[in-house]
Amino acid sequence: MSIPQEPSFRESVDMMFNRAVALMDLPPGLEEKIRVCNATYTVRFGVRLRGQIQTFTGYRSVHSEHMEPVKGGIRFSLGVNQDEVEALAALMTYKCALVEAPFGGSKGGLCIDPRQYDEHELEQITRRFAYELIKRDLINPSQNVPAPDMGTGEREMAWIVDQYARMNTTDINAKACVTGKPLNAGGIAGRVEATGRGVQYALREFFRDPEGMEKAALTGTLDGKRVVVQGLGNVGYHAAKFLSEEDGCKIVGIIERDGALVDVKGLNVEAVRQWTINHGGVAGYPDGTFVENGAKVLEEDCDILIPAALEGVINMGNAANIKAPLIIEAANGPVTAGADTILREKGCVIIPDMYANAGGVTVSYFEWVKNLSHIRFGRMQRRQEESRHQLVVDELERLSGDSGIGWQLSPNFKDRYLRGADELELVRSGLDDTMRIAYQSMRQVWHERDDVEDLRTAAYLVSIDKVASSYKAKGL
Ligand code: GLU
């Protein structure tokens, strides 16, 4: 079957933006100012590899500078092009505004298949790309702060921060030029898991919203819910792992590059992940059934569908066949504007990308603050907190002993209560709080305004309103 004409990714984002903005009363011209991308830089550079010069094309797009620095990942993929980075940069603007991370939106990409290069080659390419961006202040702690995205991770961020430090030897804030770094290179605990963790927190908050649940025709808790996840990369893996191990969800389908696995009894996420690392795909995995046409599994009967891979995977060609009553967009832009309309008409609830995957940039924000403050979270308070808790425990023990009323502390109360929060606990707490507050801000608009049918429009309304206020405050 041929797929009906779809708009490009950027047009899709613009269409969703326009739908929301039509319900707002913005001053003339401001709507256009917010929608358009401020600037996109294209660079072509050569790297000498395997005895010849290879030319690469990279982009860094800045969507909105209503707040600076601007923020957003750098992706390494063959699908990278100007339209894509501009769409992703726009989503970063709305995402940061929604979760109150004080950044404008940006995104970068390098058109490359990273699996075709060894580590040393990738380092040369990454450093050269970083050099091109650094010298134009497109990587800079106070102007533009990249992070990992598809095809990049801690390793690439470590190369980038080192490259920046070499070129800016006296910048005391050099480490804040990029986030998602390894812990030993200025990173923060919990950044790797952050986006997947955020997906889990978002779902938990959705399940605490009775009106939202009713709109999705779902009942009960996350326990036992059947989940299909597309993409077992950093985001999909962590989301599926936490949901199955901590919330009792059953992962009934996992879609990967080479096909999919289905098992109504639930798949073991950790085991499948190990298998894909060792075998390059899910084919041959001993449990569950292998389905060669992986995309078909998006249409499987389940309660929650988590697209955590590419944009545009749910489109006008398959939207009508999607059975999940709830989709949570762990990837950026997995549902096209056309598919969004079809799904909305079917009553499917979509938790939109700009909220669902905002956990990554939220923890990036914490990392950036940590780098600028030059101190690990919890370092000052942890032991002080413990000693105050110790006072309470001592007093409770004295009272139960003296009064003879037979009180006894439950077995692991002391251990749990005495332990002061370390960085990881603080990061998770900050992330949970952020996801809850952002959901509540969308929820209010969604349930209280008659002209707002869906969470995506609600998310756009909240975030555009914030961006507009900061433009207005600046007197633009
Ligand atoms: N690439 C991630 C995203 O799309 C993280 C961005 C960041 O941390 O700046 O949200």
Residues whose N, C-alpha, C, O or C-beta is under 5 A from the ligand:
A	BS01	LIG	K71 G72 G73 V145 P146 A147 P148 D149 N357 G360 V361 S364
